[in-house]
Amino acid sequence: MGSRLSSVARLTAAAAAAGVVAAAIALPAVGGTGAMFVSASEDLGIKPEDLKEPPLAEKTTVLDANGNQIAQFYEEYRETITLDQVAPIMKTAIISIEDFRFYEHGAIDIEGTIRALAKNFTSGGIAQGGSSITQQYVKQVLLNSATTDEERNAALEASYARKLRELRYAMAVEEKYTKDEILEKYLNIAYFGAHANGIEAAAKRFFGVKASELNLVQAATLAGAVQDPNATDPNLGKAQRKRLLDRRNVVLDRMAELKKITLEEAAEAKKKPLGYKGTPLPGGCEASPYPYFCMYVRNEVLSNKTFGKTAKARSQFLNRGGLTIQTTLDPKMQKAAENAIKKHVFASDNPVAAEALVQPGTGQIKAMAASRKYGQNKRKKEMSYNVVADAVHGGGIGFQAGSTFKTFTLITALEEGMKVNDGFSVGSGYRAPYYSTFKNCKGENIGDPSHTVTNDEGGGGFKSLQTGTWGSVNTFFMKLEEHVGLCDTIKTAKSLGIKRSDGLDLTEYETFTLGTNEMDPVTVANAYAAIGARGKYCKPMAITKITDRDGKVTNYKPDCKQALDPEVADAAAYILSGVFTKGTMRGVGGIGRPAAGKTGTTDAQATAWFAGFTPDLAGAVSIGDSRGAQKYKLNNVTIGGKYYGSVFGASIPGPIWKDTMMAALKGTPATEFTPINSSRFGGCGAGCQPVQRSDEPEGDDDSDGQLEDVDVADFD
C-alpha cells in the first residue's frame, strides 16, 4: 500500500512541477486500477454525487404542411445520434488521444494522468489530456447547463474545488452508465469548433459527411479539435487551420503509437490536406426557402405564451428543445404567390409587393411571399424585416390599407338592416356637417367639418351598397359610415381581427373607412377569409403540430368564433363579387370560379392593395415603397419593367391576386358562395348573379380601358 500511495505523491509532485492543477485528480478513483484508492476517498469524504444532466440543446426542425423541411432553429447546432451511428475509426481516434485506457479505468485514470503529466512536462506543451472522458463529459454538462456568468466561470475555473466537484460527479456517472453510454454522451456534447456541437454536426460542418462516414484523416482531425476548439477553429483563418492540422497529426501519431493504425497508415494520412469544407450551417430564416413564413413561425413561438410562460422559456423551447414543428405552409400555394409577384414586380424595384394566403374556416396561413429576398444586404435591396406580417411576427409598421377597409363599413350597414340597393345621393366631395357627426369609441367628437373628402373625378349621384362598393366611391362610404356609426364600423373590423401592424391602437378618425390604418397582408387576408367562411373568424394559424425530442405530440386546432351573422357575410360576398364584373376589377377580370374582393388605394397612390376570397382561399396583396410610402408614392414609376402614371389597387395588386389564386386553386373543385337571402337583403337570390344597374359605378378609366380605383382623400 505504501508504494501505491507513493505513486500519488509522485503524481502530485509532477503536477506541481508541470504547473498543472492536478492534486485533486490524483485522488481516488472508482473501478479498474483506481479501486486501490477507495479507502482513501472514504477517509477524505469524497463520495459520488449525482450529476444533473439537462437535455442537450438540440436543433428544432420546421416542416411544411407536406412534411418537407423548410427551416431549422438552434441555440447550438447539434444533432444527437447513437454510438452505433459513429464510425468505429472516430471512436478509436477520440479514445486514443483523450483517454486511451477509457474502458479499463474508473472515474479517473491514475496511470494515464501520471503519463500525460510527464509527457506534457517534457514536451513543454499539452500533448495528451489528463482528464478522463468521463471527467470531460461532466465538465461539458456543467458548462452547458450554466445559465449565469458565475456558473460558467465555476465550470471553467482552475481550482482544486472544481476538480474535486467534477470527480464526485464522474464517480456517480461511472456508476450510472456503461462505458459505451458515457462515450456516446461525450461525443454528443463535445464542442468541435466552427459552431458545431456534437460529432454529427461536426462531421457535417467540417467535411460534409455523416459521423458514420468519417474516414481516418477526418476522424483524427475531429479528435484533435476537441482539446482547444477555439484555437483550432478552421472557420477563423489560416493560423487556426494550421494548428488544427498539427493537432490532427499528433492524433495520428498517438494512434500509431497505440498500434490502432500502422506507422505507414499514419504517415500516409499526415500527407493529406486538412480537407475542411465549412459546410454552411443549416437553419435560420435567411437560409429558409420561405423566409417570411419562417420568421412568422419563429416569432409566433417566441411571443405566444402557449409555448412558454416567459420569454426565456419560449426561447429555450424553440432553440434548444429538439422539436419538430409541422406548419400550415402549402408549397403549391406558396409557389403560386411567388410566381405571381415575380411576374408583376421585380426584386430590384423600390416598391415592394407582399402577399399572404389564408384558408377560410381555419385561419391557416398557406403562403407568405414578397417581391424581395429576406436578408441584410441593402445594396441588393433585401428586406431586413417581415414585410408580409405584423411587428409581433417580425414585421414593420405596414402600409395604409386604403379602400379594403370599406368592406367593414359595408358589413356594418348590412348588419344594421340595410339592403343591397339601399343608399344615398352623394356629391363629388364630402364634409362632415358638424363636429359631433362622428364619434370615436370613447364617445369623443372627432368629426372635422373643415376637411373635405373627394372622389377626385366626380362620382356623385345616388349610390347603393352595391354600386358604391363596386365603384369604391369615397363620398358614399363617408356618408355610409356617418349613417352606421364610426364606432360600430371599428367594432366590425376588430371582430374580424383587424389591428394595426405596428401593434398600436387603431386610429379612430372619420377617415377610418378609407383605410388610414397601417396593415399587413396576413391580417387583411385573414379578415377577408372570415367573410369567405360565412362570418367564422379564426385567428391566423401557422403551427398545426409539435413533436418534442421524446416523441410527445401536441396538436394545435384552429381558434375560431362566429364573428358575423352568416347571412350578413353571404350578402357582403354577394356585393363584393360584383367588383370583378362591374367594379374596379372589371378590367382585370375574375378567376373562373366564385370570388369576391375589394381594391384599395390610399391618398395620392401612396400604397395600393387588393384583398379577395373564395370559400376555399383568401388572399391580400399590398405594394408600397419601403423607404417611406408617403414620401415615395406610386406615381410616375416603373414597376416590373412597366411604366405606371399612377398605381391603383387594380393596377398591380389585383393582377397578382388573380394570377396567384388561379394557380393556387388549380385542381381544387370550386365551392359556391351561399346565395344571398334576398328576402332579407334584396338582390338576387339562389340561381342568379348580381344584375347590372343603370347607375354604373364611376371610376377613373385609364388609357387601357381598365376601370381603376378612385380612392383619393387627404389623410393628414
MOCORWO-V368384 format. One record per residue. SS is DSSP state (H for helix, E for strand, L for the rest). PSI is psi in whole degrees, 0 to 359 (none if undefined). D_LAST is the distance of its C-alpha to the last C-alpha in Angstrom with 2 decimals. Layout:
[[SS | PSI | D_LAST] [SS | PSI | D_LAST]]
This chain:
[[L | 325 | 93.71] [H | 318 | 94.23] [H | 328 | 93.66] [H | 319 | 90.48] [H | 331 | 89.09] [H | 333 | 90.08] [H | 321 | 87.75] [H | 317 | 84.92] [H | 316 | 86.08] [H | 322 | 86.15] [H | 315 | 82.64] [H | 316 | 81.33] [H | 317 | 83.10] [H | 321 | 81.77] [H | 315 | 78.24] [H | 318 | 78.55] [H | 325 | 80.07] [H | 356 | 77.26] [L | 25 | 74.65] [L | 134 | 73.33] [L | 95 | 72.45] [L | 9 | 74.70] [L | 318 | 77.01] [H | 320 | 75.22] [H | 352 | 75.31] [H | 356 | 79.05] [L | 185 | 79.37] [L | 148 | 80.24] [L | 166 | 79.17] [L | 132 | 79.74] [L | 163 | 81.62] [H | 217 | 83.37] [H | 349 | 84.91] [H | 0 | 82.85] [H | 334 | 84.74] [H | 344 | 87.23] [H | 8 | 84.65] [H | 315 | 83.88] [H | 322 | 86.22] [H | 322 | 84.67] [H | 323 | 81.17] [H | 320 | 82.43] [H | 323 | 84.02] [L | 359 | 80.74] [L | 24 | 78.76] [L | 109 | 76.71] [L | 157 | 75.90] [L | 141 | 73.43] [L | 127 | 69.97] [L | 131 | 67.66] [L | 124 | 64.69] [L | 125 | 61.34] [L | 84 | 60.01] [L | 151 | 56.36] [L | 141 | 55.38] [L | 148 | 54.60] [L | 124 | 51.07] [E | 153 | 50.86] [L | 149 | 48.28] [E | 133 | 46.17] [E | 134 | 46.15] [E | 131 | 43.33] [E | 152 | 44.34] [L | 185 | 42.61] [L | 338 | 43.44] [L | 0 | 46.63] [L | 10 | 47.87] [L | 140 | 47.19] [E | 133 | 46.15] [E | 348 | 42.61] [E | 164 | 42.12] [E | 145 | 43.87] [E | 142 | 42.80] [L | 148 | 45.07] [L | 323 | 45.44] [L | 128 | 48.82] [E | 107 | 49.78] [E | 142 | 52.86] [L | 107 | 54.67] [L | 131 | 57.48] [L | 171 | 60.67] [L | 162 | 64.26] [H | 329 | 67.17] [H | 355 | 68.67] [H | 8 | 65.54] [L | 133 | 66.41] [L | 135 | 68.85] [H | 323 | 72.24] [H | 331 | 72.24] [H | 318 | 69.04] [H | 320 | 70.69] [H | 317 | 73.75] [H | 315 | 71.82] [H | 322 | 69.80] [H | 321 | 72.89] [H | 317 | 74.98] [H | 332 | 72.81] [H | 328 | 71.36] [L | 76 | 74.14] [L | 341 | 77.12] [L | 23 | 79.07] [L | 316 | 76.12] [L | 0 | 78.17] [L | 336 | 81.12] [L | 178 | 79.87] [L | 225 | 78.01] [L | 324 | 74.93] [L | 160 | 76.02] [L | 101 | 78.50] [H | 310 | 80.91] [H | 317 | 82.81] [H | 325 | 79.70] [H | 316 | 78.10] [H | 315 | 81.25] [H | 319 | 81.42] [H | 318 | 77.75] [H | 317 | 78.11] [H | 316 | 81.21] [H | 315 | 79.67] [H | 323 | 76.52] [H | 317 | 78.67] [H | 332 | 80.87] [H | 345 | 78.04] [L | 7 | 76.00] [L | 203 | 72.89] [L | 100 | 71.80] [L | 325 | 73.56] [L | 147 | 73.88] [L | 148 | 71.89] [L | 337 | 73.55] [L | 145 | 71.48] [L | 164 | 72.25] [H | 325 | 69.73] [H | 316 | 69.62] [H | 320 | 68.74] [H | 323 | 66.08] [H | 316 | 64.59] [H | 313 | 64.53] [H | 318 | 62.80] [H | 323 | 60.10] [H | 313 | 59.57] [H | 320 | 59.17] [H | 318 | 56.77] [H | 332 | 54.66] [H | 355 | 54.49] [L | 134 | 53.50] [L | 351 | 50.09] [L | 162 | 50.22] [H | 324 | 51.28] [H | 316 | 54.31] [H | 322 | 55.43] [H | 318 | 54.93] [H | 322 | 56.96] [H | 327 | 59.67] [H | 342 | 59.96] [H | 348 | 60.53] [L | 145 | 62.47] [L | 91 | 65.94] [L | 156 | 68.02] [H | 321 | 71.05] [H | 316 | 68.98] [H | 317 | 66.60] [H | 322 | 69.53] [H | 319 | 71.35] [H | 316 | 68.29] [H | 323 | 67.87] [H | 315 | 71.58] [H | 314 | 71.48] [H | 319 | 68.59] [H | 321 | 70.39] [H | 319 | 73.54] [H | 321 | 71.62] [H | 319 | 69.91] [H | 328 | 73.35] [H | 332 | 74.65] [H | 325 | 71.68] [L | 159 | 71.34] [L | 167 | 73.63] [H | 319 | 73.62] [H | 321 | 71.87] [H | 321 | 69.12] [H | 316 | 68.65] [H | 319 | 68.54] [H | 314 | 65.96] [H | 319 | 63.76] [H | 314 | 64.17] [H | 332 | 63.30] [H | 334 | 60.13] [H | 337 | 58.94] [L | 144 | 60.00] [E | 131 | 57.47] [E | 356 | 58.49] [E | 171 | 55.79] [L | 31 | 53.00] [L | 20 | 50.96] [E | 119 | 53.59] [E | 124 | 54.83] [L | 154 | 57.93] [H | 325 | 60.39] [H | 314 | 58.63] [H | 320 | 55.37] [H | 317 | 57.43] [H | 318 | 59.51] [H | 318 | 56.45] [H | 314 | 54.56] [H | 318 | 57.60] [H | 359 | 59.44] [L | 25 | 57.46] [L | 167 | 60.12] [L | 161 | 60.67] [H | 330 | 62.80] [H | 346 | 65.57] [H | 3 | 65.73] [L | 139 | 66.15] [L | 184 | 69.18] [H | 310 | 71.33] [H | 316 | 69.39] [H | 318 | 66.04] [H | 317 | 67.47] [H | 324 | 69.01] [H | 312 | 65.73] [H | 324 | 63.82] [H | 326 | 66.71] [H | 335 | 66.57] [H | 334 | 62.83] [L | 338 | 62.83] [L | 314 | 64.72] [L | 72 | 61.96] [L | 337 | 59.06] [L | 321 | 56.79] [L | 335 | 59.46] [L | 20 | 60.26] [L | 109 | 56.75] [L | 347 | 57.03] [L | 348 | 53.28] [L | 343 | 53.23] [L | 184 | 55.42] [H | 319 | 58.92] [H | 317 | 60.45] [H | 324 | 59.51] [H | 322 | 60.81] [H | 317 | 64.06] [H | 322 | 64.50] [H | 321 | 63.85] [H | 316 | 66.41] [H | 318 | 68.96] [H | 321 | 68.31] [H | 317 | 68.75] [H | 328 | 72.13] [H | 318 | 73.16] [H | 316 | 72.50] [H | 318 | 74.56] [H | 318 | 77.41] [H | 320 | 77.34] [H | 322 | 77.44] [H | 320 | 80.45] [H | 322 | 82.11] [L | 3 | 81.83] [L | 30 | 83.16] [L | 334 | 80.08] [L | 165 | 79.98] [L | 163 | 82.66] [H | 325 | 82.73] [H | 318 | 82.37] [H | 320 | 79.25] [H | 315 | 77.74] [H | 318 | 78.65] [H | 318 | 77.21] [H | 325 | 73.96] [H | 343 | 73.58] [L | 344 | 73.61] [L | 147 | 70.43] [L | 169 | 67.03] [L | 316 | 64.51] [L | 16 | 62.73] [L | 127 | 59.36] [L | 333 | 56.74] [L | 42 | 53.64] [L | 127 | 52.44] [L | 140 | 48.65] [L | 130 | 47.85] [L | 159 | 46.56] [L | 176 | 43.50] [L | 147 | 39.98] [H | 334 | 36.97] [H | 332 | 37.03] [H | 353 | 40.51] [L | 146 | 39.66] [L | 344 | 39.48] [L | 69 | 36.49] [H | 324 | 34.56] [H | 320 | 31.32] [H | 319 | 33.36] [H | 314 | 35.59] [H | 322 | 32.73] [H | 313 | 31.68] [H | 312 | 35.28] [H | 311 | 35.74] [H | 334 | 32.70] [H | 315 | 33.56] [H | 317 | 36.94] [H | 338 | 35.72] [H | 343 | 33.10] [L | 121 | 34.91] [H | 351 | 37.52] [H | 331 | 39.60] [H | 12 | 40.81] [L | 142 | 41.59] [L | 329 | 40.93] [L | 161 | 39.79] [H | 321 | 37.81] [H | 317 | 41.12] [H | 320 | 43.01] [H | 322 | 40.53] [H | 317 | 40.62] [H | 322 | 44.42] [H | 315 | 44.52] [H | 313 | 42.59] [H | 347 | 43.95] [H | 353 | 47.51] [E | 348 | 48.28] [L | 40 | 49.78] [L | 160 | 47.82] [E | 114 | 47.58] [E | 116 | 44.21] [E | 132 | 44.09] [E | 181 | 40.65] [L | 354 | 39.11] [L | 128 | 38.36] [L | 112 | 40.03] [H | 323 | 41.11] [H | 314 | 41.35] [H | 323 | 37.85] [H | 316 | 36.52] [H | 321 | 38.33] [H | 317 | 36.94] [H | 316 | 33.33] [H | 315 | 34.17] [H | 320 | 35.98] [H | 317 | 33.33] [H | 315 | 30.61] [H | 328 | 33.07] [H | 327 | 33.85] [H | 339 | 30.35] [L | 130 | 28.73] [L | 152 | 30.67] [L | 336 | 30.61] [L | 351 | 30.31] [L | 147 | 27.05] [L | 314 | 23.92] [E | 145 | 21.93] [E | 133 | 23.41] [E | 143 | 24.27] [E | 147 | 25.09] [E | 142 | 26.90] [E | 141 | 28.38] [E | 134 | 31.19] [E | 141 | 32.09] [L | 121 | 35.16] [L | 141 | 34.70] [L | 348 | 36.86] [L | 333 | 37.11] [L | 7 | 33.72] [E | 127 | 35.60] [E | 117 | 33.52] [E | 337 | 35.56] [E | 149 | 33.71] [E | 117 | 30.94] [E | 157 | 30.54] [E | 162 | 28.40] [L | 342 | 28.89] [L | 153 | 29.53] [L | 155 | 32.25] [E | 137 | 31.71] [L | 186 | 32.95] [L | 3 | 32.49] [L | 99 | 33.33] [L | 328 | 30.29] [L | 325 | 32.42] [L | 8 | 32.93] [L | 36 | 29.22] [L | 150 | 30.19] [E | 128 | 27.64] [L | 1 | 28.28] [L | 172 | 26.48] [L | 93 | 26.52] [L | 349 | 23.83] [L | 345 | 25.12] [L | 178 | 24.84] [L | 175 | 22.96] [H | 327 | 23.34] [H | 330 | 26.40] [H | 31 | 28.11] [L | 8 | 27.39] [L | 188 | 23.98] [L | 219 | 20.76] [L | 346 | 17.14] [L | 187 | 17.18] [E | 147 | 14.87] [E | 135 | 12.36] [L | 355 | 15.03] [H | 214 | 13.73] [H | 1 | 16.24] [H | 338 | 18.79] [H | 345 | 17.37] [H | 334 | 18.58] [H | 325 | 21.98] [H | 328 | 21.53] [H | 320 | 20.86] [H | 313 | 23.86] [H | 319 | 26.02] [H | 319 | 25.22] [H | 318 | 26.32] [H | 321 | 29.49] [H | 327 | 30.18] [L | 11 | 30.02] [L | 1 | 32.58] [L | 149 | 30.99] [L | 166 | 32.95] [L | 334 | 31.87] [L | 4 | 32.55] [L | 150 | 30.94] [E | 203 | 27.84] [E | 160 | 26.39] [E | 127 | 26.32] [E | 160 | 22.83] [L | 190 | 21.68] [L | 352 | 19.55] [E | 152 | 16.65] [E | 133 | 15.73] [E | 130 | 14.88] [L | 131 | 15.79] [L | 331 | 19.21] [L | 166 | 18.86] [H | 328 | 17.09] [H | 4 | 19.52] [H | 319 | 18.87] [L | 133 | 16.88] [E | 137 | 18.13] [L | 183 | 17.32] [L | 357 | 20.41] [L | 359 | 21.31] [L | 12 | 21.71] [L | 143 | 19.04] [E | 124 | 17.50] [L | 5 | 13.76] [L | 143 | 13.73] [L | 95 | 11.85] [L | 344 | 14.38] [L | 352 | 12.64] [L | 132 | 9.91] [E | 126 | 11.61] [E | 133 | 11.45] [E | 167 | 13.97] [L | 5 | 16.53] [L | 306 | 16.66] [L | 69 | 20.47] [L | 226 | 21.84] [L | 11 | 22.47] [L | 176 | 23.62] [E | 187 | 26.76] [E | 129 | 28.05] [E | 131 | 26.47] [E | 177 | 28.11] [H | 323 | 27.02] [H | 301 | 28.70] [H | 328 | 27.58] [H | 324 | 24.00] [H | 316 | 23.86] [H | 320 | 25.85] [L | 355 | 23.65] [L | 53 | 20.38] [L | 115 | 19.44] [H | 311 | 15.91] [H | 326 | 17.13] [H | 316 | 20.06] [H | 332 | 18.26] [H | 317 | 16.05] [H | 320 | 19.45] [H | 319 | 21.13] [H | 322 | 18.81] [H | 320 | 19.42] [H | 314 | 23.10] [H | 341 | 23.55] [L | 129 | 21.27] [H | 313 | 18.08] [H | 322 | 20.18] [H | 321 | 22.84] [H | 317 | 20.51] [H | 319 | 19.32] [H | 322 | 23.02] [H | 314 | 23.96] [H | 315 | 21.61] [H | 326 | 22.97] [H | 339 | 26.48] [L | 17 | 26.05] [L | 10 | 25.12] [L | 125 | 21.36] [L | 154 | 19.97] [L | 146 | 17.42] [L | 326 | 18.98] [L | 359 | 18.54] [L | 354 | 20.40] [L | 168 | 17.92] [L | 148 | 17.51] [L | 137 | 15.41] [L | 133 | 12.16] [L | 73 | 13.23] [L | 169 | 10.66] [H | 336 | 11.73] [H | 15 | 9.89] [H | 317 | 12.19] [H | 341 | 14.56] [H | 3 | 12.37] [L | 49 | 12.49] [L | 349 | 9.28] [L | 142 | 11.88] [E | 131 | 13.67] [E | 172 | 17.23] [L | 154 | 20.55] [H | 324 | 23.15] [H | 313 | 25.75] [H | 315 | 23.71] [H | 316 | 22.58] [H | 320 | 26.09] [H | 324 | 27.70] [H | 316 | 25.80] [H | 330 | 26.90] [H | 325 | 30.35] [H | 325 | 30.71] [H | 317 | 30.44] [H | 337 | 33.07] [L | 23 | 35.23] [L | 43 | 35.25] [L | 3 | 32.86] [E | 109 | 34.47] [E | 133 | 31.87] [E | 137 | 33.17] [L | 146 | 31.56] [L | 136 | 31.11] [E | 127 | 34.55] [L | 343 | 35.82] [E | 127 | 39.21] [E | 334 | 42.13] [E | 141 | 45.05] [E | 127 | 46.05] [E | 124 | 49.66] [L | 180 | 50.62] [L | 338 | 53.27] [L | 4 | 55.98] [L | 2 | 55.16] [L | 130 | 53.56] [E | 131 | 51.07] [E | 120 | 48.01] [E | 144 | 46.33] [L | 128 | 42.75] [L | 158 | 41.93] [L | 143 | 38.69] [L | 99 | 36.85] [E | 160 | 36.00] [E | 158 | 35.40] [E | 101 | 35.22] [L | 329 | 31.57] [L | 152 | 31.82] [L | 125 | 34.67] [H | 322 | 36.26] [H | 330 | 36.52] [H | 317 | 32.82] [H | 320 | 32.16] [H | 317 | 34.78] [H | 320 | 33.14] [H | 317 | 29.72] [H | 322 | 31.55] [H | 312 | 33.39] [H | 314 | 30.30] [H | 338 | 28.49] [H | 334 | 31.71] [H | 346 | 31.33] [H | 329 | 28.26] [H | 330 | 30.91] [H | 333 | 33.21] [H | 3 | 31.23] [L | 211 | 27.59] [L | 346 | 25.19] [L | 12 | 27.72] [L | 321 | 30.64] [L | 341 | 31.01] [L | 319 | 31.19] [L | 174 | 33.51] [L | 194 | 34.62] [L | 14 | 36.55] [L | 13 | 39.92] [L | 165 | 39.56] [L | 128 | 37.58] [L | 156 | 33.89] [E | 156 | 30.56] [E | 183 | 26.94] [E | 131 | 23.43] [E | 164 | 21.41] [E | 127 | 17.75] [E | 136 | 15.44] [L | 181 | 11.68] [H | 120 | 9.41] [H | 33 | 11.92] [H | 44 | 14.17] [L | 318 | 12.64] [E | 162 | 14.94] [E | 147 | 17.59] [E | 160 | 19.69] [E | 133 | 22.81] [E | 129 | 24.26] [E | 171 | 27.71] [E | 156 | 30.96] [L | 174 | 34.62] [L | 346 | 36.82] [L | 334 | 37.89] [L | 141 | 34.82] [E | 154 | 31.02] [E | 154 | 28.66] [E | 137 | 25.06] [E | 132 | 24.05] [E | 154 | 20.88] [E | 135 | 20.32] [E | 168 | 17.92] [E | 120 | 18.53] [L | 347 | 19.47] [L | 345 | 18.99] [L | 103 | 15.19] [L | 324 | 13.65] [L | 330 | 10.54] [L | 320 | 13.15] [L | 85 | 15.92] [L | 167 | 14.96] [L | 55 | 17.78] [E | 139 | 18.83] [E | 54 | 22.33] [E | 154 | 23.36] [E | 121 | 26.71] [E | 128 | 26.78] [L | 28 | 30.11] [L | 5 | 31.88] [E | 136 | 30.23] [E | 138 | 27.99] [E | 126 | 24.85] [E | 318 | 23.09] [E | 141 | 20.19] [L | 125 | 20.31] [L | 176 | 19.78] [L | 328 | 20.79] [L | 357 | 24.28] [L | 310 | 24.66] [L | 308 | 25.27] [H | 318 | 24.37] [H | 308 | 26.40] [H | 324 | 29.48] [H | 314 | 29.37] [H | 315 | 29.39] [H | 310 | 32.19] [H | 322 | 34.35] [H | 309 | 33.91] [H | 322 | 34.90] [H | 322 | 37.87] [H | 319 | 39.29] [H | 326 | 38.46] [L | 5 | 40.08] [L | 128 | 43.01] [L | 351 | 46.15] [L | 122 | 44.42] [L | 137 | 45.64] [L | 137 | 42.93] [L | 132 | 42.07] [L | 150 | 41.30] [L | 149 | 38.58] [L | 128 | 40.09] [L | 149 | 40.31] [L | 144 | 38.15] [L | 92 | 40.01] [H | 335 | 40.21] [H | 335 | 41.98] [H | 320 | 38.99] [H | 356 | 36.06] [L | 200 | 37.79] [L | 197 | 37.43] [L | 124 | 40.04] [L | 209 | 41.96] [L | 138 | 44.07] [L | 2 | 45.44] [L | 166 | 42.97] [L | 164 | 39.59] [L | 138 | 36.69] [L | 137 | 37.91] [L | 125 | 36.18] [L | 164 | 35.18] [L | 329 | 35.64] [L | 89 | 31.98] [L | 145 | 30.80] [L | 141 | 27.23] [L | 149 | 25.21] [L | 184 | 23.47] [E | 101 | 23.22] [E | 120 | 26.70] [L | 186 | 26.88] [L | 337 | 30.09] [L | 12 | 31.74] [L | 6 | 31.47] [L | 127 | 29.10] [E | 117 | 26.78] [E | 167 | 23.31] [L | 148 | 20.07] [L | 35 | 17.93] [L | 88 | 14.78] [L | 117 | 12.24] [L | 151 | 9.09] [L | 111 | 5.74] [L | 359 | 3.81] [L | none | 0.00]]
